[in-house]
Amino acid sequence: MPLSQRWTLSRYLIEQRRRFPQASGELNALILDVSLACKAIARIVSFGELGDSIGQAPQPVGGSVNVQGEVQKPLDVLSNEIFLRMNEWNGHLAGMASEEMETPYQIPAQFQRGKYLLVFDPLDGSSNIDVNVSVGSVFSVLRAPDEAGEGARDVTEADFLQPGSAQVAAGYAIYGPTTMLVLSVGYGVAGFTLNPNLGEFVLTHPDIRIPADAHEFAINTSNSRFWEPPIKRFVDECLAGRTGPRGKDFNMRWIASMVAEAHRILMRGGVFMYPRDTKDPDKPGRLRLLYEANPIGFIVEQAGGRASTGRQPVLGVKPSALHQRIGLVFGSKNEVERIERYHREPAPNDSNVPLFAERSLFRD
């Protein structure tokens, strides 16, 4: 399709707004401000190691640790700052929460407050920056409680503890060979590619759908000794290939960048697993419910896939803390439902095949 006939993100949001003639347009304006933050981060990421020499990134911060107990990279700090500065002034937000901040961010007193909450992971997968692997930003929009909206009071942690099903919109930007923004406002999923000549996100993937079946799975097999039996069963069956109970061959993928994993599955199907395991009994999972699992889960479900803890739909989980962690399985619907079924039923005796069994060239 000629560029002149493609919709920009602005036009797409206007067309979506026509569904609700009474809408004020605040959500559209908020998403456009979020997209502007993503454009700024994309430009900085694209310079890589050249950034310091042209003033694109601050000097290293000496390995400071965020609330998650993870070492912050300079771009983590800068990306978080960009999200705050691009969205604090617009009058659409009652407050913000970020993976990089221990407590909610209050909108400065000089700015008008609005009726939405913005939750985000400003730079997901930043540990991959050094090896030039795709990274991204993830965001979620919630409605603020009436008593917190429009500046009635400061936001509290409890205001953000809403199940994923309450999200008004969610999306992610992926900074790879091209920069893309993938978005859902509750009526399917659309993908926009950043046109560097125009400086605009242009609609290139108007109706993203995840195939119900898959031939790919993604999991960190170095944790296999900590997996629960249902996950072991599923992976063993995939590895058995066409001679096993699944009757088909699977490919395994693992990027260790949540946004990149989600994007691959949205583009061609598959299943991603970062399940609860026994590695750290005090943590029911590794991914953050509010900043990662909920927005990605919302997008996946809107694209016809399924997102689950392995035991229940992730969008139905009521958060108990701002930085709560959770196990997550998402992707092609039939594969995720199979994993959920394995959690409900005992594994058959003949399915308990070791993932990396000893093998011999000689058989009796």
Residue pairs with C-beta under 8 A, 6 or more apart in sequence:
3 195
3 202
6 202
6 203
6 204
7 15
7 202
7 203
8 200
8 201
8 202
8 203
9 31
9 32
9 35
9 181
9 183
9 192
9 200
9 201
9 202
9 203
10 28
10 32
10 200
11 203
12 190
12 192
12 203
13 27
13 28
13 31
13 32
13 185
14 28
16 28
16 185
16 187
17 23
17 25
17 27
17 28
19 187
26 92
26 114
26 115
26 116
27 92
27 116
27 141
27 168
27 169
27 185
29 90
29 92
30 87
30 90
30 92
30 93
30 114
30 116
30 118
30 141
31 141
31 169
31 171
31 183
31 185
33 86
33 87
33 90
33 92
34 83
34 86
34 87
34 118
34 120
34 139
34 171
35 173
35 181
35 201
36 86
37 82
37 83
37 86
37 87
37 137
38 137
38 173
38 179
38 181
39 179
39 194
39 199
39 201
40 82
40 86
41 79
41 82
41 122
41 123
41 137
41 173
41 175
42 173
42 175
42 179
42 194
43 56
44 51
44 56
44 57
44 75
44 78
44 79
45 75
45 129
45 135
45 175
46 175
47 54
47 56
47 57
48 129
48 132
50 56
51 57
52 59
57 74
57 75
57 78
58 74
58 77
58 78
59 74
60 73
60 74
61 72
61 74
61 77
63 71
63 72
64 71
64 72
64 77
65 71
65 72
66 72
66 76
66 99
66 100
66 101
67 99
67 100
67 101
67 102
67 323
68 99
68 288
68 323
72 100
73 123
73 126
73 127
73 129
75 123
75 126
75 129
76 100
76 122
76 123
76 126
77 100
79 122
79 123
79 137
80 98
80 100
80 101
80 122
80 123
82 122
83 96
83 98
83 118
83 120
83 122
83 137
83 139
84 96
84 98
84 105
87 93
87 96
87 118
88 96
88 105
88 107
88 108
88 111
89 111
90 111
90 114
91 111
91 112
91 113
91 114
92 114
92 115
92 116
93 107
93 113
93 114
93 116
93 117
93 118
93 144
94 107
94 113
94 114
94 115
94 116
94 117
94 144
94 148
94 149
94 150
94 151
94 155
94 159
95 104
95 105
95 106
95 107
95 113
95 117
95 118
95 144
95 148
95 154
95 155
95 159
95 160
96 104
96 105
96 107
96 117
96 118
96 119
96 120
97 104
97 105
97 117
97 118
97 119
97 120
97 157
97 160
97 290
97 291
97 322
98 105
98 119
98 120
98 121
98 122
98 291
99 120
99 121
99 122
99 288
99 291
99 292
99 323
100 122
102 323
103 157
103 322
104 155
104 156
104 157
104 159
104 160
104 322
106 154
106 155
107 113
107 151
112 151
113 149
113 150
113 151
114 144
114 149
114 150
115 143
115 144
115 149
115 150
116 141
116 142
116 143
116 144
116 149
116 168
117 141
117 142
117 143
117 144
117 155
117 159
117 160
118 139
118 140
118 141
119 139
119 140
119 141
119 142
119 160
119 290
119 291
119 294
119 295
120 137
120 138
120 139
120 140
120 291
121 137
121 138
121 139
121 288
121 291
121 292
122 137
123 135
123 136
123 137
124 135
124 136
124 137
124 138
124 172
124 257
124 258
124 259
124 292
125 133
125 134
125 135
125 136
125 255
125 256
125 257
125 258
125 259
125 260
126 135
127 256
128 134
128 135
128 255
128 256
128 257
129 135
133 255
133 256
133 257
133 260
134 174
134 175
134 176
134 177
134 255
134 257
134 259
134 260
134 263
135 174
135 175
135 257
135 259
135 260
136 172
136 173
136 174
136 175
136 257
136 258
136 259
136 260
136 263
137 172
137 173
137 259
138 170
138 171
138 172
138 258
138 259
138 291
138 292
138 295
138 296
139 170
139 171
139 172
139 295
140 164
140 167
140 169
140 170
140 290
140 291
140 294
140 295
140 298
141 167
141 168
141 169
141 170
142 160
142 162
142 166
142 167
142 168
143 149
143 166
143 168
144 155
144 159
145 159
146 152
147 153
148 154
148 155
148 156
148 159
157 321
157 322
160 290
160 319
160 322
161 318
161 319
161 320
161 321
161 322
162 319
163 294
163 315
163 316
163 317
163 318
163 319
164 289
164 293
164 294
164 295
164 297
164 298
164 314
164 315
164 316
164 317
165 315
165 316
167 294
167 295
167 298
167 315
168 185
168 186
169 183
169 184
169 185
169 186
170 183
170 184
170 294
170 295
170 296
170 298
170 299
171 181
171 182
171 183
171 184
171 295
171 299
172 181
172 182
172 259
172 262
172 263
172 295
172 296
172 299
173 179
173 180
173 181
173 182
173 259
174 180
174 182
174 259
174 260
174 263
176 260
176 263
178 193
178 194
179 193
179 194
180 191
180 192
180 193
180 194
180 204
180 263
181 191
181 192
181 194
181 201
182 189
182 190
182 191
182 192
182 205
182 208
182 263
182 266
182 299
183 189
183 190
183 191
183 192
184 190
184 298
184 299
184 302
184 303
186 302
187 302
188 207
188 208
188 302
188 303
189 207
189 208
189 266
189 299
189 302
189 303
190 203
190 205
190 206
190 207
190 208
191 203
191 204
191 205
191 206
191 208
191 266
192 201
192 202
192 203
192 204
192 205
193 201
193 202
193 204
194 200
194 201
194 202
195 201
195 202
208 266
208 267
208 303
209 303
209 304
210 265
210 266
210 269
210 300
210 303
210 304
210 305
210 331
210 332
210 333
211 268
211 269
211 332
212 304
212 332
212 333
212 334
213 269
213 332
213 334
213 335
214 250
214 269
214 270
214 271
214 331
214 332
214 334
214 335
215 248
215 249
215 250
215 251
215 269
215 270
216 250
216 251
216 252
216 253
216 264
216 268
216 269
216 270
216 271
217 234
217 235
217 238
217 250
217 251
217 252
217 253
217 270
217 271
217 272
217 273
217 335
218 252
218 253
218 254
218 255
218 261
218 264
218 265
218 270
218 271
218 272
218 273
219 231
219 235
219 252
219 254
219 272
219 273
219 274
219 275
220 254
220 256
220 274
221 235
221 252
221 254
221 355
223 277
223 279
224 232
224 235
224 355
224 356
226 277
226 278
226 279
227 235
227 275
227 277
228 275
228 276
228 277
228 278
228 310
228 343
229 342
229 347
229 352
230 310
230 339
230 342
230 343
230 347
231 273
231 275
231 277
231 310
231 339
231 342
232 347
232 352
232 355
233 342
233 347
233 351
233 352
234 273
234 338
234 339
234 342
235 273
235 355
236 244
236 351
236 352
236 353
236 354
236 355
237 244
237 245
237 246
237 351
238 246
238 250
238 252
239 250
239 252
239 355
240 246
240 353
241 248
241 249
241 250
242 248
242 249
245 351
253 261
253 264
253 270
254 261
255 261
255 264
258 287
258 292
258 296
261 272
262 272
262 296
262 299
262 300
262 330
264 270
265 271
265 272
265 300
265 305
265 330
265 331
265 332
266 299
266 300
266 303
266 305
269 331
269 332
270 331
270 332
270 335
271 329
271 330
271 331
271 332
271 335
271 336
271 339
272 328
272 329
272 330
272 331
273 328
273 329
273 339
274 285
274 286
274 287
274 327
274 328
274 329
275 285
275 310
275 327
275 328
275 329
276 284
276 285
276 309
276 310
276 326
276 327
277 327
283 325
284 325
284 326
284 327
285 309
285 325
285 326
285 327
285 328
286 325
286 327
287 293
287 325
287 326
287 327
287 328
288 323
288 324
288 325
288 326
289 314
289 317
289 319
289 324
289 325
289 326
290 319
290 322
290 323
290 324
292 328
293 307
293 314
293 326
293 328
294 314
294 315
296 307
296 328
296 330
297 307
297 313
297 314
297 315
297 328
297 330
298 307
298 315
300 306
300 307
300 330
300 331
301 307
301 315
304 333
305 330
305 331
305 332
305 333
305 336
306 313
306 330
306 331
306 332
306 333
306 336
306 337
307 313
307 314
307 315
307 328
307 329
307 330
307 336
308 314
308 328
308 329
308 330
308 336
308 339
308 340
309 317
309 326
309 327
309 328
309 329
310 327
310 329
310 339
310 340
310 343
311 340
311 343
314 326
314 328
314 330
317 326
329 336
329 339
329 340
330 336
